[in-house]
Amino acid sequence: MLGVHHPEHSTLIIPLIDARRMDVYAAVFDARGQMMAPITFQTLSDDSFNDLGYKKIAFCGNGLTKYKV
């Protein structure tokens, strides 16, 4: 995966693509770049990704500024 250098194996990578307002398109990848959840349209909230059960999540993409980690 481009732009990600040696994330820990327990880290999820979630690109967030801006879809206006508080909406994003998001997908979930493991540290090896394998897709774990398909692309979804989401309205962001404080607990948007809490149900994933991972302690380390790396967010990226132009929708990142909308999500307060």
Backbone atoms as SQL, in Angstrom:
CREATE TABLE atoms (id INTEGER PRIMARY KEY, chain TEXT, resi INTEGER, resn TEXT, atom TEXT, x REAL, y REAL, z REAL);
INSERT INTO atoms VALUES
  (1, 'A', 1, 'MET', 'N', 0.853, -1.172, 0.000),
  (2, 'A', 1, 'MET', 'CA', 0.000, 0.000, 0.000),
  (3, 'A', 1, 'MET', 'C', 0.896, 1.232, 0.000),
  (4, 'A', 2, 'LEU', 'N', 0.657, 2.130, -0.883),
  (5, 'A', 2, 'LEU', 'CA', 1.487, 3.320, -0.998),
  (6, 'A', 2, 'LEU', 'C', 1.321, 4.247, 0.197),
  (7, 'A', 3, 'GLY', 'N', 2.403, 4.834, 0.631),
  (8, 'A', 3, 'GLY', 'CA', 2.367, 5.814, 1.691),
  (9, 'A', 3, 'GLY', 'C', 2.342, 5.258, 3.102),
  (10, 'A', 4, 'VAL', 'N', 2.316, 3.960, 3.257),
  (11, 'A', 4, 'VAL', 'CA', 2.308, 3.358, 4.589),
  (12, 'A', 4, 'VAL', 'C', 3.591, 2.555, 4.735),
  (13, 'A', 5, 'HIS', 'N', 4.384, 2.908, 5.721),
  (14, 'A', 5, 'HIS', 'CA', 5.678, 2.264, 5.909),
  (15, 'A', 5, 'HIS', 'C', 5.689, 1.428, 7.173),
  (16, 'A', 6, 'HIS', 'N', 5.707, 0.123, 7.008),
  (17, 'A', 6, 'HIS', 'CA', 5.878, -0.835, 8.098),
  (18, 'A', 6, 'HIS', 'C', 4.947, -0.614, 9.287),
  (19, 'A', 7, 'PRO', 'N', 3.624, -0.590, 9.084),
  (20, 'A', 7, 'PRO', 'CA', 2.741, -0.499, 10.250),
  (21, 'A', 7, 'PRO', 'C', 2.827, -1.792, 11.049),
  (22, 'A', 8, 'GLU', 'N', 2.549, -1.697, 12.326),
  (23, 'A', 8, 'GLU', 'CA', 2.531, -2.888, 13.162),
  (24, 'A', 8, 'GLU', 'C', 1.433, -3.824, 12.669),
  (25, 'A', 9, 'HIS', 'N', 1.620, -5.116, 12.878),
  (26, 'A', 9, 'HIS', 'CA', 0.661, -6.105, 12.397),
  (27, 'A', 9, 'HIS', 'C', -0.718, -5.945, 13.017),
  (28, 'A', 10, 'SER', 'N', -0.785, -5.343, 14.194),
  (29, 'A', 10, 'SER', 'CA', -2.073, -5.178, 14.875),
  (30, 'A', 10, 'SER', 'C', -2.758, -3.866, 14.503),
  (31, 'A', 11, 'THR', 'N', -2.233, -3.145, 13.531),
  (32, 'A', 11, 'THR', 'CA', -2.778, -1.857, 13.139),
  (33, 'A', 11, 'THR', 'C', -3.713, -2.007, 11.944),
  (34, 'A', 12, 'LEU', 'N', -4.855, -1.344, 12.021),
  (35, 'A', 12, 'LEU', 'CA', -5.753, -1.251, 10.876),
  (36, 'A', 12, 'LEU', 'C', -5.460, 0.042, 10.134),
  (37, 'A', 13, 'ILE', 'N', -5.674, 0.044, 8.842),
  (38, 'A', 13, 'ILE', 'CA', -5.490, 1.232, 8.022),
  (39, 'A', 13, 'ILE', 'C', -6.847, 1.569, 7.420),
  (40, 'A', 14, 'ILE', 'N', -7.302, 2.795, 7.681),
  (41, 'A', 14, 'ILE', 'CA', -8.618, 3.207, 7.199),
  (42, 'A', 14, 'ILE', 'C', -8.488, 4.505, 6.409),
  (43, 'A', 15, 'PRO', 'N', -8.562, 4.415, 5.082),
  (44, 'A', 15, 'PRO', 'CA', -8.592, 5.638, 4.281),
  (45, 'A', 15, 'PRO', 'C', -9.988, 6.262, 4.351),
  (46, 'A', 16, 'LEU', 'N', -10.035, 7.575, 4.514),
  (47, 'A', 16, 'LEU', 'CA', -11.286, 8.322, 4.564),
  (48, 'A', 16, 'LEU', 'C', -11.302, 9.300, 3.395),
  (49, 'A', 17, 'ILE', 'N', -12.265, 9.159, 2.506),
  (50, 'A', 17, 'ILE', 'CA', -12.377, 10.038, 1.349),
  (51, 'A', 17, 'ILE', 'C', -13.567, 10.967, 1.562),
  (52, 'A', 18, 'ASP', 'N', -13.327, 12.259, 1.472),
  (53, 'A', 18, 'ASP', 'CA', -14.336, 13.282, 1.710),
  (54, 'A', 18, 'ASP', 'C', -15.528, 13.118, 0.766),
  (55, 'A', 19, 'ALA', 'N', -16.736, 13.133, 1.339),
  (56, 'A', 19, 'ALA', 'CA', -17.970, 13.049, 0.559),
  (57, 'A', 19, 'ALA', 'C', -18.911, 14.198, 0.927),
  (58, 'A', 20, 'ARG', 'N', -18.355, 15.298, 1.404),
  (59, 'A', 20, 'ARG', 'CA', -19.084, 16.507, 1.804),
  (60, 'A', 20, 'ARG', 'C', -19.687, 16.364, 3.197),
  (61, 'A', 21, 'ARG', 'N', -20.012, 17.497, 3.776),
  (62, 'A', 21, 'ARG', 'CA', -20.543, 17.587, 5.138),
  (63, 'A', 21, 'ARG', 'C', -19.729, 16.712, 6.079),
  (64, 'A', 22, 'MET', 'N', -20.348, 15.865, 6.853),
  (65, 'A', 22, 'MET', 'CA', -19.606, 14.953, 7.745),
  (66, 'A', 22, 'MET', 'C', -19.592, 13.538, 7.182),
  (67, 'A', 23, 'ASP', 'N', -19.735, 13.419, 5.867),
  (68, 'A', 23, 'ASP', 'CA', -19.784, 12.119, 5.208),
  (69, 'A', 23, 'ASP', 'C', -18.449, 11.767, 4.570),
  (70, 'A', 24, 'VAL', 'N', -18.133, 10.478, 4.598),
  (71, 'A', 24, 'VAL', 'CA', -16.905, 9.970, 3.977),
  (72, 'A', 24, 'VAL', 'C', -17.195, 8.611, 3.343),
  (73, 'A', 25, 'TYR', 'N', -16.332, 8.232, 2.433),
  (74, 'A', 25, 'TYR', 'CA', -16.254, 6.854, 1.971),
  (75, 'A', 25, 'TYR', 'C', -15.067, 6.253, 2.710),
  (76, 'A', 26, 'ALA', 'N', -15.237, 5.086, 3.267),
  (77, 'A', 26, 'ALA', 'CA', -14.177, 4.466, 4.061),
  (78, 'A', 26, 'ALA', 'C', -14.101, 2.972, 3.754),
  (79, 'A', 27, 'ALA', 'N', -12.904, 2.431, 3.867),
  (80, 'A', 27, 'ALA', 'CA', -12.672, 0.993, 3.771),
  (81, 'A', 27, 'ALA', 'C', -11.711, 0.631, 4.895),
  (82, 'A', 28, 'VAL', 'N', -11.593, -0.643, 5.185),
  (83, 'A', 28, 'VAL', 'CA', -10.704, -1.091, 6.261),
  (84, 'A', 28, 'VAL', 'C', -9.714, -2.099, 5.686),
  (85, 'A', 29, 'PHE', 'N', -8.415, -1.850, 5.944),
  (86, 'A', 29, 'PHE', 'CA', -7.350, -2.727, 5.482),
  (87, 'A', 29, 'PHE', 'C', -6.512, -3.180, 6.676),
  (88, 'A', 30, 'ASP', 'N', -5.931, -4.375, 6.568),
  (89, 'A', 30, 'ASP', 'CA', -4.983, -4.788, 7.598),
  (90, 'A', 30, 'ASP', 'C', -3.611, -4.220, 7.253),
  (91, 'A', 31, 'ALA', 'N', -2.624, -4.481, 8.090),
  (92, 'A', 31, 'ALA', 'CA', -1.294, -3.899, 7.921),
  (93, 'A', 31, 'ALA', 'C', -0.591, -4.378, 6.654),
  (94, 'A', 32, 'ARG', 'N', -1.056, -5.492, 6.066),
  (95, 'A', 32, 'ARG', 'CA', -0.465, -6.000, 4.823),
  (96, 'A', 32, 'ARG', 'C', -1.159, -5.455, 3.579),
  (97, 'A', 33, 'GLY', 'N', -2.206, -4.618, 3.790),
  (98, 'A', 33, 'GLY', 'CA', -2.925, -4.040, 2.672),
  (99, 'A', 33, 'GLY', 'C', -4.084, -4.871, 2.170),
  (100, 'A', 34, 'GLN', 'N', -4.444, -5.919, 2.913),
  (101, 'A', 34, 'GLN', 'CA', -5.576, -6.760, 2.531),
  (102, 'A', 34, 'GLN', 'C', -6.878, -6.112, 3.023),
  (103, 'A', 35, 'MET', 'N', -7.857, -5.983, 2.128),
  (104, 'A', 35, 'MET', 'CA', -9.122, -5.365, 2.503),
  (105, 'A', 35, 'MET', 'C', -9.877, -6.268, 3.482),
  (106, 'A', 36, 'MET', 'N', -10.256, -5.693, 4.622),
  (107, 'A', 36, 'MET', 'CA', -10.998, -6.428, 5.646),
  (108, 'A', 36, 'MET', 'C', -12.477, -6.062, 5.651),
  (109, 'A', 37, 'ALA', 'N', -12.804, -4.887, 5.153),
  (110, 'A', 37, 'ALA', 'CA', -14.201, -4.448, 5.043),
  (111, 'A', 37, 'ALA', 'C', -14.309, -3.613, 3.776),
  (112, 'A', 38, 'PRO', 'N', -15.381, -3.786, 3.036),
  (113, 'A', 38, 'PRO', 'CA', -15.522, -3.072, 1.760),
  (114, 'A', 38, 'PRO', 'C', -15.728, -1.575, 1.954),
  (115, 'A', 39, 'ILE', 'N', -15.665, -0.859, 0.870),
  (116, 'A', 39, 'ILE', 'CA', -15.895, 0.582, 0.894),
  (117, 'A', 39, 'ILE', 'C', -17.348, 0.837, 1.279),
  (118, 'A', 40, 'THR', 'N', -17.521, 1.739, 2.246),
  (119, 'A', 40, 'THR', 'CA', -18.860, 2.104, 2.690),
  (120, 'A', 40, 'THR', 'C', -18.990, 3.616, 2.741),
  (121, 'A', 41, 'PHE', 'N', -20.210, 4.082, 2.641),
  (122, 'A', 41, 'PHE', 'CA', -20.531, 5.498, 2.813),
  (123, 'A', 41, 'PHE', 'C', -20.958, 5.666, 4.260),
  (124, 'A', 42, 'GLN', 'N', -20.336, 6.620, 4.964),
  (125, 'A', 42, 'GLN', 'CA', -20.628, 6.793, 6.395),
  (126, 'A', 42, 'GLN', 'C', -20.747, 8.259, 6.741),
  (127, 'A', 43, 'THR', 'N', -21.636, 8.539, 7.671),
  (128, 'A', 43, 'THR', 'CA', -21.674, 9.849, 8.305),
  (129, 'A', 43, 'THR', 'C', -20.883, 9.706, 9.591),
  (130, 'A', 44, 'LEU', 'N', -19.833, 10.484, 9.739),
  (131, 'A', 44, 'LEU', 'CA', -18.929, 10.342, 10.883),
  (132, 'A', 44, 'LEU', 'C', -19.570, 10.810, 12.183),
  (133, 'A', 45, 'SER', 'N', -19.259, 10.090, 13.241),
  (134, 'A', 45, 'SER', 'CA', -19.642, 10.460, 14.598),
  (135, 'A', 45, 'SER', 'C', -18.463, 10.133, 15.510),
  (136, 'A', 46, 'ASP', 'N', -18.585, 10.476, 16.775),
  (137, 'A', 46, 'ASP', 'CA', -17.489, 10.234, 17.720),
  (138, 'A', 46, 'ASP', 'C', -17.141, 8.753, 17.860),
  (139, 'A', 47, 'ASP', 'N', -18.089, 7.873, 17.616),
  (140, 'A', 47, 'ASP', 'CA', -17.845, 6.449, 17.799),
  (141, 'A', 47, 'ASP', 'C', -17.906, 5.648, 16.489),
  (142, 'A', 48, 'SER', 'N', -17.609, 6.302, 15.379),
  (143, 'A', 48, 'SER', 'CA', -17.725, 5.667, 14.062),
  (144, 'A', 48, 'SER', 'C', -16.949, 4.355, 13.927),
  (145, 'A', 49, 'PHE', 'N', -15.769, 4.270, 14.496),
  (146, 'A', 49, 'PHE', 'CA', -14.941, 3.078, 14.294),
  (147, 'A', 49, 'PHE', 'C', -14.653, 2.324, 15.585),
  (148, 'A', 50, 'ASN', 'N', -15.404, 2.604, 16.634),
  (149, 'A', 50, 'ASN', 'CA', -15.187, 1.937, 17.924),
  (150, 'A', 50, 'ASN', 'C', -15.491, 0.451, 17.885),
  (151, 'A', 51, 'ASP', 'N', -16.363, 0.023, 17.007),
  (152, 'A', 51, 'ASP', 'CA', -16.781, -1.380, 16.977),
  (153, 'A', 51, 'ASP', 'C', -15.756, -2.303, 16.324),
  (154, 'A', 52, 'LEU', 'N', -14.653, -1.776, 15.834),
  (155, 'A', 52, 'LEU', 'CA', -13.643, -2.604, 15.166),
  (156, 'A', 52, 'LEU', 'C', -12.817, -3.436, 16.132),
  (157, 'A', 53, 'GLY', 'N', -12.701, -3.007, 17.381),
  (158, 'A', 53, 'GLY', 'CA', -11.994, -3.789, 18.382),
  (159, 'A', 53, 'GLY', 'C', -10.478, -3.746, 18.284),
  (160, 'A', 54, 'TYR', 'N', -9.937, -2.777, 17.583),
  (161, 'A', 54, 'TYR', 'CA', -8.486, -2.646, 17.465),
  (162, 'A', 54, 'TYR', 'C', -8.012, -1.450, 18.269),
  (163, 'A', 55, 'LYS', 'N', -6.859, -1.582, 18.890),
  (164, 'A', 55, 'LYS', 'CA', -6.304, -0.486, 19.667),
  (165, 'A', 55, 'LYS', 'C', -5.585, 0.522, 18.785),
  (166, 'A', 56, 'LYS', 'N', -5.015, 0.044, 17.660),
  (167, 'A', 56, 'LYS', 'CA', -4.259, 0.938, 16.786),
  (168, 'A', 56, 'LYS', 'C', -4.920, 0.998, 15.411),
  (169, 'A', 57, 'ILE', 'N', -5.293, 2.217, 15.040),
  (170, 'A', 57, 'ILE', 'CA', -5.880, 2.447, 13.729),
  (171, 'A', 57, 'ILE', 'C', -5.167, 3.635, 13.107),
  (172, 'A', 58, 'ALA', 'N', -4.710, 3.466, 11.882),
  (173, 'A', 58, 'ALA', 'CA', -4.064, 4.554, 11.145),
  (174, 'A', 58, 'ALA', 'C', -5.069, 5.070, 10.121),
  (175, 'A', 59, 'PHE', 'N', -5.464, 6.335, 10.267),
  (176, 'A', 59, 'PHE', 'CA', -6.372, 6.962, 9.323),
  (177, 'A', 59, 'PHE', 'C', -5.573, 7.750, 8.301),
  (178, 'A', 60, 'CYS', 'N', -6.081, 7.809, 7.067),
  (179, 'A', 60, 'CYS', 'CA', -5.424, 8.598, 6.027),
  (180, 'A', 60, 'CYS', 'C', -6.489, 9.075, 5.051),
  (181, 'A', 61, 'GLY', 'N', -6.120, 9.943, 4.143),
  (182, 'A', 61, 'GLY', 'CA', -7.038, 10.425, 3.121),
  (183, 'A', 61, 'GLY', 'C', -7.527, 11.832, 3.384),
  (184, 'A', 62, 'ASN', 'N', -8.180, 12.405, 2.366),
  (185, 'A', 62, 'ASN', 'CA', -8.604, 13.793, 2.483),
  (186, 'A', 62, 'ASN', 'C', -9.824, 13.991, 3.382),
  (187, 'A', 63, 'GLY', 'N', -10.443, 12.932, 3.864),
  (188, 'A', 63, 'GLY', 'CA', -11.540, 13.049, 4.816),
  (189, 'A', 63, 'GLY', 'C', -11.072, 12.994, 6.260),
  (190, 'A', 64, 'LEU', 'N', -9.766, 12.862, 6.451),
  (191, 'A', 64, 'LEU', 'CA', -9.196, 12.737, 7.802),
  (192, 'A', 64, 'LEU', 'C', -9.502, 13.932, 8.693),
  (193, 'A', 65, 'THR', 'N', -9.516, 15.134, 8.138),
  (194, 'A', 65, 'THR', 'CA', -9.739, 16.331, 8.954),
  (195, 'A', 65, 'THR', 'C', -11.136, 16.373, 9.563),
  (196, 'A', 66, 'LYS', 'N', -12.063, 15.589, 9.032),
  (197, 'A', 66, 'LYS', 'CA', -13.426, 15.553, 9.567),
  (198, 'A', 66, 'LYS', 'C', -13.548, 14.662, 10.796),
  (199, 'A', 67, 'TYR', 'N', -12.635, 13.735, 10.946),
  (200, 'A', 67, 'TYR', 'CA', -12.730, 12.754, 12.024),
  (201, 'A', 67, 'TYR', 'C', -11.771, 13.115, 13.142),
  (202, 'A', 68, 'LYS', 'N', -12.308, 13.364, 14.308),
  (203, 'A', 68, 'LYS', 'CA', -11.480, 13.700, 15.469),
  (204, 'A', 68, 'LYS', 'C', -11.225, 12.445, 16.255),
  (205, 'A', 69, 'VAL', 'N', -9.987, 11.969, 16.212),
  (206, 'A', 69, 'VAL', 'CA', -9.586, 10.724, 16.869),
  (207, 'A', 69, 'VAL', 'C', -9.329, 10.973, 18.326);
